[in-house]
Amino acid sequence: MHKKQGGVGLFFDTGHFPGAPEYNLYILTQNGIFERNMIRQAILILVISVVAGGLANTFSPNRIPYIGQYRQLTGGEGIVKPPEAQAGDPPFMDLTTAQVEFGAHSSLFVDARVRDEFECGTIPGAINIPFEDLPEEHVDTYLDSALNHAGKDTPLIAFCSGEECDASLHLGRNLALYGYTHVSIFFGGAREWEKAGLDMERRKQCGK
């Protein structure tokens, strides 16, 4: 390209700037190395996070199984138990017994699901103690406060959704572990309760 300015000829040959192709190649190579390093670092951080989370869950007293156990529940016929049930667990109760306890107002129903699910629909009068929210330390103090300082001999019935949800099982175990002597688990939970046409308490409207 030739430009005339002030009587002096100025020549700019941008297509043949010394070293331009080599310099551009160098920049592209450096960018590629930087991007690869960023990807490697992101993968490393992800792997470390997964391993750390797995170890924390493995040694936590409130650990959750890595693989869910899917089960088909029965509707109001017999006691529903999870595959993970063990000898020494709190006793499980069926829908009929849960209805009797509910009608007698002699037991406190405890919903072990997360707050959002609890508010979408629960057994009337139930209180919410999400199993996922149990602290790693001072669990006894937390439970005492969540249960409004109910006596250790208060009949407690833990439940959750009743399908793949094992929160009621784990919460029931924790309640028994920390000294509550009359803990039962209604594993059919809110799903079986609603399926039987019984009243539900809803604090907000949620989609099905």
C-alpha positions as CSV (number, residue, x, y, z in Angstrom):
1,M,0.0,0.0,0.0
2,H,1.4,3.4,-1.0
3,K,0.3,6.7,0.6
4,K,1.3,10.2,-0.4
5,Q,1.7,12.7,2.4
6,G,3.4,16.0,2.4
7,G,5.4,15.2,-0.7
8,V,7.1,12.2,1.1
9,G,6.3,8.7,0.0
10,L,5.4,6.4,3.0
11,F,5.3,2.7,2.3
12,F,3.4,0.3,4.6
13,D,3.5,-3.3,3.6
14,T,1.3,-5.0,6.3
15,G,1.3,-8.3,4.4
16,H,5.1,-8.6,4.8
17,F,5.7,-7.2,8.3
18,P,8.9,-8.9,9.5
19,G,8.1,-11.8,11.9
20,A,4.3,-11.4,11.8
21,P,3.4,-15.0,10.9
22,E,5.9,-16.3,13.5
23,Y,4.6,-13.9,16.2
24,N,0.9,-14.8,15.5
25,L,1.7,-18.5,15.7
26,Y,3.5,-17.9,19.0
27,I,0.4,-16.1,20.4
28,L,-1.9,-18.9,19.2
29,T,0.4,-21.5,20.8
30,Q,0.5,-19.7,24.1
31,N,-3.3,-19.3,24.2
32,G,-3.7,-23.0,23.5
33,I,-1.4,-23.9,26.3
34,F,-3.2,-21.5,28.7
35,E,-6.6,-23.0,27.8
36,R,-5.3,-26.6,28.3
37,N,-3.9,-25.6,31.7
38,M,-7.2,-24.1,32.7
39,I,-9.1,-27.2,31.7
40,R,-6.6,-29.4,33.7
41,Q,-7.0,-27.2,36.8
42,A,-10.8,-27.3,36.5
43,I,-10.8,-31.1,36.2
44,L,-8.4,-31.4,39.2
45,I,-10.5,-29.2,41.4
46,L,-13.6,-31.2,40.4
47,V,-11.9,-34.5,41.3
48,I,-10.7,-33.2,44.6
49,S,-14.2,-31.9,45.5
50,V,-15.8,-35.2,44.6
51,V,-13.2,-37.2,46.6
52,A,-13.5,-34.8,49.6
53,G,-17.3,-34.9,49.5
54,G,-17.2,-38.7,49.3
55,L,-14.9,-39.0,52.3
56,A,-16.9,-36.6,54.3
57,N,-20.1,-38.5,53.6
58,T,-18.5,-41.9,54.3
59,F,-17.4,-40.9,57.8
60,S,-20.4,-38.7,58.7
61,P,-22.8,-40.1,61.3
62,N,-25.6,-38.8,59.0
63,R,-24.2,-40.3,55.8
64,I,-26.6,-41.0,52.9
65,P,-26.3,-44.0,50.6
66,Y,-24.7,-43.3,47.3
67,I,-27.1,-45.5,45.3
68,G,-30.8,-45.1,46.0
69,Q,-32.9,-48.2,46.5
70,Y,-36.0,-47.9,44.4
71,R,-39.1,-49.7,45.7
72,Q,-42.7,-50.2,45.0
73,L,-44.9,-49.3,48.0
74,T,-48.1,-51.0,48.9
75,G,-51.2,-48.9,49.6
76,G,-52.4,-49.3,53.1
77,E,-51.8,-53.1,53.3
78,G,-49.2,-54.1,55.9
79,I,-46.0,-52.4,57.1
80,V,-43.8,-50.8,54.5
81,K,-40.1,-51.2,55.2
82,P,-37.0,-50.0,53.3
83,P,-34.4,-52.5,52.1
84,E,-31.9,-50.8,54.4
85,A,-33.9,-51.7,57.6
86,Q,-31.8,-53.4,60.2
87,A,-32.3,-55.2,63.5
88,G,-32.3,-52.6,66.2
89,D,-34.0,-49.9,64.1
90,P,-37.1,-48.1,65.6
91,P,-40.2,-50.1,64.8
92,F,-42.1,-49.5,61.6
93,M,-45.8,-48.9,61.5
94,D,-48.5,-49.3,58.8
95,L,-51.0,-46.8,57.6
96,T,-53.8,-48.0,59.9
97,T,-51.6,-47.6,63.0
98,A,-50.5,-44.2,61.9
99,Q,-54.2,-43.2,61.5
100,V,-55.0,-44.5,65.0
101,E,-52.1,-42.5,66.5
102,F,-53.1,-39.4,64.5
103,G,-56.7,-39.6,65.7
104,A,-55.7,-40.2,69.3
105,H,-53.4,-37.1,69.3
106,S,-51.0,-39.1,71.4
107,S,-47.9,-38.9,69.1
108,L,-45.9,-36.2,67.4
109,F,-45.5,-36.7,63.7
110,V,-42.1,-35.6,62.4
111,D,-41.5,-34.9,58.7
112,A,-37.9,-35.6,57.8
113,R,-38.0,-34.0,54.3
114,V,-36.6,-30.7,53.3
115,R,-38.6,-27.6,54.1
116,D,-39.9,-27.1,50.5
117,E,-41.4,-30.6,50.3
118,F,-42.8,-30.2,53.8
119,E,-44.6,-27.0,52.9
120,C,-46.0,-28.5,49.7
121,G,-47.9,-31.1,51.7
122,T,-47.6,-33.0,55.0
123,I,-49.6,-34.9,57.5
124,P,-51.6,-32.2,59.5
125,G,-49.9,-31.0,62.6
126,A,-46.5,-32.5,61.8
127,I,-43.3,-30.6,62.6
128,N,-40.4,-30.4,60.2
129,I,-37.0,-31.7,61.1
130,P,-35.1,-32.2,57.8
131,F,-32.6,-35.0,58.1
132,E,-30.3,-33.2,55.7
133,D,-30.1,-30.2,58.2
134,L,-28.9,-32.2,61.2
135,P,-25.6,-30.7,62.3
136,E,-22.4,-32.7,62.6
137,E,-22.1,-31.7,66.3
138,H,-24.5,-31.0,69.2
139,V,-27.2,-33.0,67.5
140,D,-28.9,-33.6,70.8
141,T,-29.3,-29.8,71.4
142,Y,-30.6,-29.3,67.9
143,L,-33.2,-32.0,68.3
144,D,-34.3,-30.8,71.6
145,S,-34.9,-27.3,70.2
146,A,-36.6,-28.6,67.0
147,L,-39.0,-30.7,69.1
148,N,-39.8,-27.7,71.4
149,H,-38.1,-29.4,74.3
150,A,-40.5,-32.4,74.2
151,G,-39.7,-35.1,76.8
152,K,-37.5,-38.0,75.8
153,D,-40.5,-40.3,76.3
154,T,-42.8,-38.5,73.9
155,P,-44.1,-40.8,71.2
156,L,-42.5,-39.7,67.9
157,I,-43.4,-40.9,64.4
158,A,-40.8,-40.1,61.7
159,F,-41.9,-40.1,58.1
160,C,-41.0,-38.6,54.7
161,S,-42.3,-39.1,51.1
162,G,-42.2,-42.9,51.3
163,E,-40.8,-43.7,47.9
164,E,-37.0,-43.4,47.4
165,C,-36.8,-41.3,50.5
166,D,-34.9,-42.8,53.4
167,A,-34.8,-39.6,55.5
168,S,-37.4,-41.0,57.9
169,L,-35.2,-44.0,58.6
170,H,-32.1,-42.0,59.2
171,L,-33.9,-39.4,61.3
172,G,-35.6,-42.1,63.3
173,R,-32.2,-43.7,64.0
174,N,-30.8,-40.4,65.2
175,L,-33.8,-39.7,67.5
176,A,-33.3,-43.1,69.1
177,L,-29.6,-42.6,69.3
178,Y,-30.0,-39.4,71.2
179,G,-32.3,-40.9,73.9
180,Y,-35.8,-40.6,72.6
181,T,-37.4,-43.9,73.8
182,H,-40.7,-44.0,71.8
183,V,-39.7,-43.5,68.2
184,S,-41.5,-45.2,65.3
185,I,-41.2,-44.9,61.6
186,F,-44.1,-44.6,59.2
187,F,-42.2,-45.4,56.1
188,G,-45.3,-45.2,53.8
189,G,-45.1,-41.5,54.6
190,A,-46.9,-38.6,53.1
191,R,-47.4,-40.4,49.8
192,E,-49.3,-43.4,51.3
193,W,-51.2,-41.0,53.5
194,E,-52.4,-38.9,50.6
195,K,-53.0,-41.9,48.4
196,A,-55.5,-43.2,51.0
197,G,-57.5,-40.0,50.7
198,L,-56.5,-38.6,54.1
199,D,-56.2,-34.8,54.7
200,M,-53.0,-33.0,53.9
201,E,-51.7,-29.8,55.3
202,R,-50.4,-27.5,52.6
203,R,-48.6,-24.3,53.3
204,K,-48.1,-23.4,49.6
205,Q,-49.3,-24.6,46.3
206,C,-46.9,-26.8,44.4
207,G,-47.0,-28.4,41.0
208,K,-47.5,-32.2,40.8
